[in-house]
């Protein structure tokens, strides 16, 4: 069971960055114009791979959440957190900031909420992994990437896409690593069915 949950989380992150990489290979415009990765969702040439990355990632996140048993309060909480993460990612995808001022504001709010949520989620996981220094290091690096993105968003430095990309890479690494550790003591490797139990 634990391996299936973690495998879905890994598939979520790999699919997201795989499709993003396709979009980047098609054009590096987001990194040249200090626009942010949403640049790829606003141009027809890259919208399909960019959007596919979000949709496939969210599918695996929800699938991982659905595999978690409802018997334990901590597992129920993790399931809800993963579903909310998927919903927030879709809200960013569905609010392209070049449509009009309303969409621009909605996209800015959705992106900020996603950033704060991922930091909060990471902290929640760190507190439940009992002081794992690797997780806290990843959170510190996430904060540094977030600061870089924020400074770029107000045009202090021109590294918005880089900041967002590093932030998401760090969060993805933290999510897979910490959930695996978190579930180690809560879920067995396999679930024994009734027919498999000894008489």
C-alpha distance (Angstrom), angle and dihedral (degrees) to the residues before:
residue distance angle dihedral
X1 . . .
X2 3.81 . .
X3 3.79 91.8 .
X4 3.81 90.9 51.3
X5 3.79 92.2 52.0
X6 3.80 93.0 48.0
X7 3.82 91.3 44.0
X8 3.81 89.6 56.6
X9 3.81 91.2 49.0
X10 3.80 90.9 50.1
X11 3.81 90.1 47.7
X12 3.81 89.3 51.2
X13 3.79 93.3 54.5
X14 3.80 96.2 39.9
X15 3.81 92.1 50.6
X16 3.81 92.4 48.2
X17 3.80 94.3 52.1
X18 3.80 93.1 38.7
X19 3.80 92.7 58.4
X20 3.80 91.2 40.2
X21 3.80 89.2 53.6
X22 3.80 89.8 53.4
X23 3.81 89.5 53.9
X24 3.81 91.5 47.9
X25 3.81 91.1 50.8
X26 3.80 88.3 53.5
X27 3.81 92.1 53.8
X28 3.79 137.0 -12.5
X29 3.80 91.6 -153.4
X30 3.81 94.4 123.4
X31 3.80 90.5 59.7
X32 3.79 94.1 45.7
X33 3.81 99.1 49.5
X34 3.82 102.5 40.8
X35 3.80 87.7 -122.1
X36 3.78 103.6 131.5
X37 3.78 129.8 -117.9
X38 3.82 91.2 -71.1
X39 3.82 84.2 78.9
X40 3.81 86.4 84.1
X41 3.79 92.5 57.6
X42 3.80 93.0 52.6
X43 3.80 98.6 58.9
X44 3.79 122.6 69.5
X45 3.80 92.9 -138.1
X46 3.82 92.6 62.3
X47 3.82 103.3 21.2
X48 3.82 94.1 92.7
X49 3.83 98.5 54.9
X50 3.81 91.7 37.6
X51 3.79 93.4 49.9
X52 3.81 92.0 41.8
X53 3.80 89.5 57.1
X54 3.80 91.3 55.9
X55 3.81 95.2 44.4
X56 3.82 96.1 46.5
X57 3.80 91.4 44.1
X58 3.81 91.1 51.9
X59 3.80 91.0 47.9
X60 3.80 91.5 57.0
X61 3.82 92.4 43.6
X62 3.80 91.3 54.5
X63 3.80 90.4 43.8
X64 3.80 90.4 53.2
X65 3.80 89.5 49.0
X66 3.81 92.0 50.4
X67 3.82 91.1 54.3
X68 3.81 92.9 59.7
X69 3.82 113.7 99.1
X70 3.81 118.5 -118.0
X71 3.80 92.9 -140.7
X72 3.82 96.0 89.4
X73 3.81 123.2 58.4
X74 3.82 92.6 -143.0
X75 3.78 91.4 52.7
X76 3.81 91.3 47.8
X77 3.79 89.1 52.3
X78 3.79 92.2 49.7
X79 3.81 89.8 49.6
X80 3.81 91.1 53.7
X81 3.81 92.0 46.0
X82 3.80 91.6 53.8
X83 3.81 92.3 48.5
X84 3.80 91.7 49.5
X85 3.81 89.5 49.2
X86 3.81 89.5 54.9
X87 3.81 91.5 48.3
X88 3.80 92.8 50.3
X89 3.80 91.7 49.0
X90 3.80 90.0 53.3
X91 3.82 90.5 48.7
X92 3.82 88.9 58.2
X93 3.80 91.4 48.5
X94 3.82 93.7 48.1
X95 3.81 95.7 51.5
X96 3.84 106.4 65.5
X97 3.79 106.1 -172.2
X98 3.82 97.1 -141.8
X99 3.84 97.8 64.9
X100 3.80 97.3 80.7
X101 3.79 141.7 -47.4
X102 3.82 93.0 -78.7
X103 3.80 92.1 54.3
X104 3.79 90.0 44.1
X105 3.80 91.7 55.1
X106 3.81 91.7 43.0
X107 3.80 91.1 51.1
X108 3.80 92.2 48.7
X109 3.80 91.4 50.5
X110 3.81 93.6 44.6
X111 3.82 91.7 49.6
X112 3.81 92.9 48.0
X113 3.80 91.8 48.0
X114 3.83 90.6 49.2
X115 3.82 91.4 51.0
X116 3.81 92.8 49.2
X117 3.79 92.0 43.6
X118 3.80 92.9 52.1
X119 3.80 90.8 50.2
X120 3.81 90.3 48.9
X121 3.81 91.6 46.7
X122 3.80 90.0 49.8
X123 3.80 91.0 50.5
X124 3.82 91.2 48.6
X125 3.80 89.5 53.7
X126 3.81 93.0 45.5
X127 3.81 91.7 53.2
X128 3.80 89.9 52.8
X129 3.79 94.4 49.2
X130 3.81 91.2 63.2
X131 3.76 103.6 -119.0
X132 3.79 101.4 -38.2
X133 3.81 102.0 178.6
X134 3.80 93.5 -152.3
X135 3.81 90.8 61.0
X136 3.80 93.3 48.2
X137 3.80 90.0 48.3
X138 3.80 89.8 52.8
X139 3.81 90.0 49.7
X140 3.81 90.8 51.1
X141 3.80 90.1 50.9
X142 3.81 89.4 47.3
X143 3.78 89.6 55.2
X144 3.81 90.5 50.5
X145 3.83 90.4 51.2
X146 3.82 90.0 47.7
X147 3.81 90.8 52.8
X148 3.81 89.8 50.0
X149 3.82 90.3 51.6
X150 3.81 92.8 47.1
X151 3.80 93.0 49.2
X152 3.79 88.8 49.2
X153 3.80 91.8 48.9
X154 3.81 89.5 59.9
X155 3.83 89.9 43.5
X156 3.79 97.6 -112.2
X157 3.82 89.3 126.0
X158 3.84 128.6 8.4
X159 3.82 100.3 -125.3
X160 3.81 105.6 100.2
X161 3.82 96.8 130.5
X162 3.79 91.7 44.0
X163 3.79 91.5 51.1
X164 3.80 92.7 48.7
X165 3.79 92.6 45.4
X166 3.82 93.9 50.2
X167 3.80 90.5 45.8
X168 3.81 92.5 53.1
X169 3.80 93.3 44.1
X170 3.80 90.5 52.0
X171 3.80 93.0 46.1
X172 3.80 91.3 48.6
X173 3.80 91.1 51.1
X174 3.80 91.4 47.0
X175 3.81 93.3 47.0
X176 3.80 94.7 52.4
X177 3.80 94.7 42.1
X178 3.80 98.4 43.8
X179 3.81 97.0 41.9
X180 3.81 89.1 51.8
X181 3.82 89.9 52.9
X182 3.80 93.1 41.7
X183 3.81 93.1 53.0
X184 3.79 95.1 44.6
X185 3.77 93.7 89.0
X186 3.79 96.6 33.1
X187 3.80 105.9 48.3
X188 3.80 130.7 44.5
X189 3.78 120.3 -129.4
X190 3.79 90.1 -112.5
X191 3.76 135.2 14.0
X192 3.78 114.7 -123.9
X193 3.79 112.5 -138.6
X194 3.82 123.6 -144.0
X195 3.81 92.5 -105.3
X196 3.82 90.7 54.3
X197 3.81 95.6 52.8
X198 3.80 117.2 100.9
X199 3.80 115.5 -105.7
